């Protein structure tokens, strides 16, 4: 009986030592994936609704603006 309890204790500690971190990493990966998908969707919607803001951002970032000169 002591042998069975010892084996069960080793299996339990193995699952605690290996299984818990693996489960934690999988859950963390799923949460990050959902967050990233939501963020990309929001950015795509923002880009469609605010095209004027992109040109303003380009000016702030130092990108050259097209200038029409008439003589």
Backbone as JSON Lines, residues from 0, in Angstrom:
{"i":0,"aa":"X","n":[0.82,-1.19,0.0],"ca":[0.0,0.0,0.0],"c":[0.86,1.26,0.0]}
{"i":1,"aa":"X","n":[1.97,1.2,0.74],"ca":[2.87,2.36,0.77],"c":[3.47,2.63,-0.6]}
{"i":2,"aa":"X","n":[3.7,1.56,-1.37],"ca":[4.24,1.73,-2.71],"c":[3.27,2.45,-3.63]}
{"i":3,"aa":"X","n":[1.98,2.13,-3.51],"ca":[0.95,2.76,-4.34],"c":[0.81,4.24,-3.99]}
{"i":4,"aa":"X","n":[0.84,4.53,-2.7],"ca":[0.74,5.92,-2.27],"c":[1.97,6.71,-2.75]}
{"i":5,"aa":"X","n":[3.12,6.09,-2.67],"ca":[4.35,6.74,-3.14],"c":[4.28,7.04,-4.64]}
{"i":6,"aa":"X","n":[3.78,6.06,-5.41],"ca":[3.65,6.26,-6.86],"c":[2.65,7.38,-7.16]}
{"i":7,"aa":"X","n":[1.52,7.38,-6.45],"ca":[0.52,8.43,-6.66],"c":[1.06,9.8,-6.28]}
{"i":8,"aa":"X","n":[1.87,9.87,-5.23],"ca":[2.47,11.13,-4.84],"c":[3.44,11.63,-5.91]}
{"i":9,"aa":"X","n":[4.23,10.74,-6.47],"ca":[5.17,11.12,-7.53],"c":[4.41,11.6,-8.76]}
{"i":10,"aa":"X","n":[3.35,10.9,-9.14],"ca":[2.54,11.31,-10.29],"c":[1.89,12.67,-10.02]}
{"i":11,"aa":"X","n":[1.37,12.87,-8.82],"ca":[0.76,14.14,-8.46],"c":[1.74,15.3,-8.5]}
{"i":12,"aa":"X","n":[2.93,15.08,-7.95],"ca":[3.93,16.13,-7.98],"c":[4.42,16.4,-9.4]}
{"i":13,"aa":"X","n":[4.51,15.37,-10.22],"ca":[4.91,15.54,-11.62],"c":[3.88,16.4,-12.34]}
{"i":14,"aa":"X","n":[2.6,16.09,-12.14],"ca":[1.54,16.88,-12.79],"c":[1.54,18.32,-12.28]}
{"i":15,"aa":"X","n":[1.8,18.49,-11.0],"ca":[1.86,19.83,-10.44],"c":[3.05,20.61,-11.01]}
{"i":16,"aa":"X","n":[4.18,19.93,-11.13],"ca":[5.41,20.59,-11.58],"c":[5.39,20.87,-13.09]}
{"i":17,"aa":"X","n":[4.84,19.97,-13.88],"ca":[4.86,20.1,-15.33],"c":[3.49,20.56,-15.86]}
{"i":18,"aa":"X","n":[2.44,19.95,-15.4],"ca":[1.1,20.21,-15.95],"c":[0.59,21.61,-15.68]}
{"i":19,"aa":"X","n":[0.78,22.11,-14.48],"ca":[0.28,23.44,-14.13],"c":[0.92,24.54,-14.97]}
{"i":20,"aa":"X","n":[2.23,24.56,-15.14],"ca":[2.81,25.59,-16.01],"c":[2.37,25.47,-17.47]}
{"i":21,"aa":"X","n":[2.2,24.25,-17.95],"ca":[1.74,24.07,-19.34],"c":[0.33,24.61,-19.49]}
{"i":22,"aa":"X","n":[-0.54,24.29,-18.56],"ca":[-1.92,24.79,-18.62],"c":[-1.92,26.32,-18.54]}
{"i":23,"aa":"X","n":[-1.09,26.88,-17.67],"ca":[-1.0,28.33,-17.54],"c":[-0.54,28.97,-18.84]}
{"i":24,"aa":"X","n":[0.46,28.4,-19.48],"ca":[0.96,28.95,-20.75],"c":[-0.08,28.85,-21.86]}
{"i":25,"aa":"X","n":[-0.81,27.76,-21.91],"ca":[-1.85,27.61,-22.93],"c":[-2.95,28.65,-22.73]}
{"i":26,"aa":"X","n":[-3.39,28.83,-21.5],"ca":[-4.43,29.82,-21.21],"c":[-3.93,31.23,-21.54]}
{"i":27,"aa":"X","n":[-2.7,31.53,-21.17],"ca":[-2.12,32.84,-21.46],"c":[-2.03,33.06,-22.97]}
{"i":28,"aa":"X","n":[-1.65,32.04,-23.72],"ca":[-1.58,32.15,-25.18],"c":[-2.95,32.42,-25.79]}
{"i":29,"aa":"X","n":[-3.96,31.75,-25.3],"ca":[-5.33,31.96,-25.81],"c":[-5.78,33.39,-25.51]}
{"i":30,"aa":"X","n":[-5.52,33.87,-24.31],"ca":[-5.92,35.23,-23.95],"c":[-5.2,36.27,-24.8]}
{"i":31,"aa":"X","n":[-3.92,36.09,-25.03],"ca":[-3.16,37.03,-25.87],"c":[-3.67,36.99,-27.3]}
{"i":32,"aa":"X","n":[-3.98,35.82,-27.82],"ca":[-4.5,35.7,-29.18],"c":[-5.84,36.42,-29.33]}
{"i":33,"aa":"X","n":[-6.71,36.25,-28.34],"ca":[-8.01,36.95,-28.39],"c":[-7.83,38.45,-28.31]}
{"i":34,"aa":"X","n":[-6.93,38.91,-27.45],"ca":[-6.67,40.34,-27.31],"c":[-6.11,40.91,-28.62]}
{"i":35,"aa":"X","n":[-5.19,40.18,-29.24],"ca":[-4.58,40.66,-30.48],"c":[-5.61,40.7,-31.61]}
{"i":36,"aa":"X","n":[-6.46,39.7,-31.71],"ca":[-7.5,39.69,-32.74],"c":[-8.46,40.85,-32.55]}
{"i":37,"aa":"X","n":[-8.85,41.1,-31.3],"ca":[-9.76,42.21,-31.01],"c":[-9.1,43.54,-31.36]}
{"i":38,"aa":"X","n":[-7.84,43.69,-31.02],"ca":[-7.11,44.93,-31.31],"c":[-6.97,45.16,-32.81]}
{"i":39,"aa":"X","n":[-6.63,44.12,-33.56],"ca":[-6.51,44.25,-35.01],"c":[-7.85,44.62,-35.65]}
{"i":40,"aa":"X","n":[-8.93,44.05,-35.14],"ca":[-10.26,44.38,-35.66],"c":[-10.6,45.84,-35.38]}
{"i":41,"aa":"X","n":[-10.31,46.3,-34.17],"ca":[-10.58,47.7,-33.83],"c":[-9.73,48.64,-34.68]}
{"i":42,"aa":"X","n":[-8.47,48.28,-34.94],"ca":[-7.62,49.13,-35.77],"c":[-8.13,49.18,-37.21]}
{"i":43,"aa":"X","n":[-8.6,48.05,-37.72],"ca":[-9.13,48.03,-39.08],"c":[-10.38,48.91,-39.18]}
{"i":44,"aa":"X","n":[-11.24,48.84,-38.18],"ca":[-12.43,49.69,-38.17],"c":[-12.04,51.16,-38.06]}
{"i":45,"aa":"X","n":[-11.06,51.47,-37.26],"ca":[-10.61,52.85,-37.09],"c":[-10.05,53.39,-38.4]}
{"i":46,"aa":"X","n":[-9.27,52.58,-39.08],"ca":[-8.68,53.03,-40.34],"c":[-9.74,53.3,-41.4]}
{"i":47,"aa":"X","n":[-10.83,52.56,-41.38],"ca":[-11.9,52.77,-42.35],"c":[-12.71,54.02,-42.01]}
{"i":48,"aa":"X","n":[-12.85,54.33,-40.75],"ca":[-13.72,55.45,-40.37],"c":[-12.99,56.78,-40.28]}
{"i":49,"aa":"X","n":[-11.68,56.78,-40.18],"ca":[-10.95,58.03,-40.01],"c":[-9.79,58.15,-40.99]}
{"i":50,"aa":"X","n":[-10.05,58.27,-42.3],"ca":[-8.93,58.39,-43.24],"c":[-8.22,59.74,-43.12]}
{"i":51,"aa":"X","n":[-8.93,60.8,-42.71],"ca":[-8.31,62.11,-42.58],"c":[-7.26,62.1,-41.47]}
{"i":52,"aa":"X","n":[-7.47,61.3,-40.47],"ca":[-6.51,61.24,-39.37],"c":[-5.18,60.65,-39.82]}
{"i":53,"aa":"X","n":[-5.21,59.76,-40.82],"ca":[-3.97,59.15,-41.31],"c":[-3.08,60.19,-41.96]}
{"i":54,"aa":"X","n":[-3.66,61.11,-42.74],"ca":[-2.83,62.12,-43.38],"c":[-2.26,63.08,-42.34]}
{"i":55,"aa":"X","n":[-3.03,63.37,-41.3],"ca":[-2.52,64.22,-40.23],"c":[-1.39,63.51,-39.49]}
{"i":56,"aa":"X","n":[-1.54,62.23,-39.29],"ca":[-0.49,61.46,-38.62],"c":[0.76,61.41,-39.49]}
{"i":57,"aa":"X","n":[0.59,61.34,-40.81],"ca":[1.74,61.31,-41.7],"c":[2.51,62.63,-41.61]}
{"i":58,"aa":"X","n":[1.81,63.73,-41.48],"ca":[2.48,65.02,-41.35],"c":[3.25,65.1,-40.04]}
{"i":59,"aa":"X","n":[2.68,64.57,-38.99],"ca":[3.35,64.6,-37.68],"c":[4.58,63.7,-37.71]}
{"i":60,"aa":"X","n":[4.5,62.57,-38.42],"ca":[5.61,61.63,-38.46],"c":[6.72,62.08,-39.39]}
{"i":61,"aa":"X","n":[6.55,63.18,-40.07],"ca":[7.61,63.71,-40.91],"c":[7.57,63.21,-42.34]}
{"i":62,"aa":"X","n":[6.52,62.55,-42.73],"ca":[6.42,62.11,-44.11],"c":[6.05,63.31,-44.98]}
{"i":63,"aa":"X","n":[6.65,63.43,-46.16],"ca":[6.37,64.59,-47.0],"c":[4.93,64.6,-47.5]}
{"i":64,"aa":"X","n":[4.41,65.79,-47.56],"ca":[3.05,65.97,-48.05],"c":[3.13,66.47,-49.49]}
{"i":65,"aa":"X","n":[2.2,66.02,-50.31],"ca":[2.19,66.47,-51.7],"c":[1.76,67.94,-51.74]}
{"i":66,"aa":"X","n":[2.57,68.75,-52.41],"ca":[2.27,70.17,-52.51],"c":[2.1,70.5,-53.98]}
{"i":67,"aa":"X","n":[0.98,71.13,-54.32],"ca":[0.72,71.53,-55.69],"c":[1.05,73.01,-55.82]}
{"i":68,"aa":"X","n":[1.92,73.32,-56.75],"ca":[2.33,74.71,-56.96],"c":[1.81,75.15,-58.31]}
{"i":69,"aa":"X","n":[1.11,76.25,-58.33],"ca":[0.62,76.81,-59.59],"c":[1.27,78.17,-59.81]}
{"i":70,"aa":"X","n":[1.66,78.4,-61.04],"ca":[2.33,79.66,-61.37],"c":[1.46,80.48,-62.28]}
